[in-house]
């Protein structure tokens, strides 16, 4: 940086002080803008979490704080999630393009389900099988079940010990039809609906494809519905 010659030492001192204050001001402005962009992004993105969300922004990169930037673009890096300890990226769009990654801790105060007793594979979850606890959901997997309606009536995939947080990936929807079950076959098309009986050839949840063997021996495919119904559209 070129410093113009001045007539008096006092003038030179005042000039250097002005340059220093301008640099400090620019650094403080960059830091405040970066923090504001992060805060706004996190406030919006955490609104849909299942509980009361709060977050702590980690230490900002010193170089990023001191580098001028007129437009920030926060983003979630690939593989990251807005849950627990995570990382948020911030991209500067102008006057120069650069990117910094900031550590963030997201806490979500809310309720979640815990097994009241040991659950066996294939067991259908009832209200007596789960209890509600409160805590920081950010320390638990994102698949944690927070609403009893998400668990009651579902089937357990694998055994779950008593006192364990219940996760959605441990549950599956109950079978709408089961292999070997007598089912009601509803065939419909343009202007007609025919009801028939048949035997299910596979297990299927509501909405899945089920194959049915009719009394004549014909095998047809349809959509399984709760109550042992298979719908076939022509």
C-alpha positions in Angstrom: 0.0 0.0 0.0 1.4 3.4 -1.0 1.2 6.1 1.7 1.2 9.7 0.5 3.8 12.0 1.9 2.5 14.4 4.5 4.0 17.6 5.9 4.1 16.8 9.6 4.7 13.6 11.7 1.4 14.3 13.4 -0.4 14.2 10.0 1.2 10.9 9.2 0.2 9.4 12.5 -3.4 10.6 12.0 -3.5 9.1 8.5 -2.1 5.7 9.7 -4.7 5.7 12.5 -7.5 6.4 10.0 -6.3 3.5 7.8 -6.2 1.1 10.8 -9.7 2.1 11.9 -11.0 1.6 8.4 -9.5 -1.9 8.3 -11.0 -2.7 11.7 -14.4 -1.4 10.7 -14.4 -3.5 7.5 -13.4 -6.6 9.4 -16.1 -6.0 12.0 -18.7 -5.4 9.2 -17.7 -8.7 7.4 -17.9 -10.6 10.7 -21.4 -9.1 11.5 -22.7 -9.8 8.0 -21.4 -13.4 8.0 -23.0 -14.0 11.4 -26.2 -12.4 10.3 -26.4 -14.6 7.2 -25.8 -17.7 9.2 -28.3 -16.8 11.8 -31.0 -16.1 9.3 -30.3 -19.3 7.4 -30.4 -21.5 10.6 -33.5 -19.7 11.9 -35.5 -20.5 8.8 -34.1 -24.0 8.2 -34.8 -25.2 11.7 -38.4 -24.1 11.9 -39.8 -27.5 10.7 -37.9 -29.6 13.2 -40.0 -31.7 15.6 -39.5 -29.6 18.7 -38.1 -26.3 20.0 -34.9 -25.8 18.1 -31.9 -23.7 19.2 -28.4 -23.5 17.8 -24.9 -22.4 18.7 -22.6 -21.1 15.9 -19.0 -22.1 16.3 -15.9 -20.0 15.9 -15.8 -18.1 12.6 -12.7 -18.3 10.3 -10.5 -15.2 11.0 -9.7 -14.7 7.3 -13.3 -14.9 6.4 -14.1 -12.3 9.0 -11.6 -9.9 7.6 -12.4 -10.5 3.9 -14.9 -8.0 2.4 -18.1 -9.6 1.0 -21.3 -8.0 -0.2 -23.4 -11.2 -0.7 -23.4 -14.3 1.4 -25.1 -17.6 0.5 -25.2 -20.2 3.3 -25.8 -23.8 2.3 -25.8 -27.3 3.7 -22.8 -29.4 2.5 -23.4 -32.8 1.0 -23.7 -35.4 3.7 -24.4 -32.9 6.5 -27.8 -32.5 8.2 -29.3 -29.8 10.4 -29.3 -32.0 13.5 -26.9 -32.2 16.4 -23.2 -31.3 15.7 -23.0 -30.4 12.0 -21.3 -28.0 9.5 -22.9 -25.2 7.5 -21.1 -23.8 4.5 -21.2 -20.1 3.6 -20.3 -19.0 0.1 -19.3 -15.4 -0.7 -20.6 -14.3 -4.1 -19.0 -10.9 -4.5 -16.7 -9.1 -5.0 -14.6 -12.3 -5.0 -15.9 -15.9 -4.6 -14.8 -17.9 -1.6 -16.3 -20.5 0.7 -15.9 -21.1 4.4 -17.3 -23.9 6.6 -18.7 -23.2 10.1 -19.3 -25.7 12.9 -22.8 -25.5 14.3 -24.5 -27.4 17.1 -28.3 -27.7 16.8 -30.4 -28.7 19.8 -34.0 -29.7 19.5 -36.0 -29.9 22.8 -38.9 -32.2 22.3 -40.6 -35.5 23.1 -39.7 -38.9 21.7 -40.8 -42.5 22.2 -39.0 -45.2 24.2 -40.0 -48.8 24.4 -41.7 -49.7 27.7 -40.9 -53.4 27.2 -39.0 -55.6 24.9 -40.5 -55.8 21.4 -40.2 -58.9 19.3 -39.8 -59.2 15.5 -43.3 -59.2 13.9 -45.0 -57.7 16.9 -47.6 -55.1 16.4 -46.9 -52.0 18.5 -49.6 -51.0 21.0 -50.0 -47.9 23.2 -48.8 -50.0 26.2 -45.5 -50.8 24.4 -44.2 -47.2 24.3 -43.7 -44.3 26.7 -42.9 -40.7 26.0 -39.7 -39.0 27.2 -38.4 -35.5 26.8 -34.9 -34.5 25.8 -32.5 -33.1 23.2 -33.5 -34.8 20.0 -30.3 -33.5 18.4 -28.4 -36.2 20.3 -30.6 -38.9 18.8 -30.9 -40.3 15.2 -33.1 -38.3 12.9 -35.3 -41.3 12.5 -36.4 -41.1 16.1 -40.2 -41.5 16.5 -41.7 -38.4 18.1 -45.4 -39.1 17.7 -47.2 -42.2 19.1 -49.3 -42.2 15.9 -46.1 -43.0 14.0 -45.6 -46.2 15.9 -48.9 -47.6 17.2 -50.2 -50.2 14.8 -46.9 -50.6 13.1 -45.0 -53.9 12.9 -41.5 -54.4 14.5 -38.8 -55.4 12.0 -36.2 -56.5 14.5 -36.2 -57.0 18.2 -35.9 -53.9 20.3 -34.9 -54.0 24.0 -36.8 -52.3 26.7 -35.9 -48.7 27.4 -34.5 -48.0 23.9 -35.5 -45.0 21.8 -37.8 -46.1 19.0 -36.8 -45.4 15.5 -38.9 -45.4 12.4 -36.4 -47.6 10.5 -37.2 -50.4 13.1 -40.8 -50.4 12.1 -42.8 -51.3 9.1 -46.4 -50.9 8.1 -48.7 -53.9 9.0 -49.5 -56.4 6.2 -52.7 -55.5 4.4 -52.8 -59.0 3.0 -50.6 -62.0 3.9 -49.5 -65.0 1.8 -52.1 -67.7 1.8 -54.9 -65.4 3.1 -58.3 -65.4 1.4 -58.7 -62.0 -0.1 -61.5 -60.0 -1.8 -60.5 -59.2 -5.4 -62.1 -56.0 -6.7 -61.7 -55.7 -10.5 -62.8 -52.5 -12.1 -62.6 -50.8 -15.5 -64.6 -48.4 -17.7 -68.1 -48.8 -16.5 -67.8 -52.0 -14.5 -66.7 -53.4 -11.1 -66.5 -57.1 -10.4 -66.0 -58.7 -7.0 -64.2 -62.1 -6.7 -62.4 -64.2 -4.2 -58.8 -65.5 -4.3 -55.7 -66.5 -2.4 -52.8 -64.0 -1.8 -49.5 -65.3 -3.1 -47.3 -62.8 -1.2 -47.3 -60.4 1.8 -48.1 -56.8 0.9 -48.6 -53.6 2.9 -51.3 -51.0 2.0 -50.4 -49.7 -1.5 -48.0 -52.4 -2.4 -48.5 -54.9 -5.3 -50.0 -58.2 -4.3 -50.5 -61.3 -6.5 -53.7 -63.3 -6.2 -54.7 -66.7 -7.5 -58.3 -66.8 -8.4 -60.6 -69.8 -8.1 -60.1 -70.6 -11.8 -56.3 -70.7 -11.3 -55.5 -67.4 -13.0 -52.9 -65.3 -11.3 -53.5 -61.5 -11.3 -51.7 -58.5 -9.8 -53.3 -55.7 -7.9 -52.9 -53.1 -5.2 -53.2 -54.3 -1.6 -55.6 -52.5 0.6 -56.3 -52.8 4.4 -58.9 -55.4 5.3 -57.7 -58.1 2.9 -58.7 -56.3 -0.3 -56.8 -56.3 -3.6 -57.8 -53.8 -6.3 -57.2 -54.7 -9.9 -57.7 -52.0 -12.6 -58.2 -52.7 -16.3 
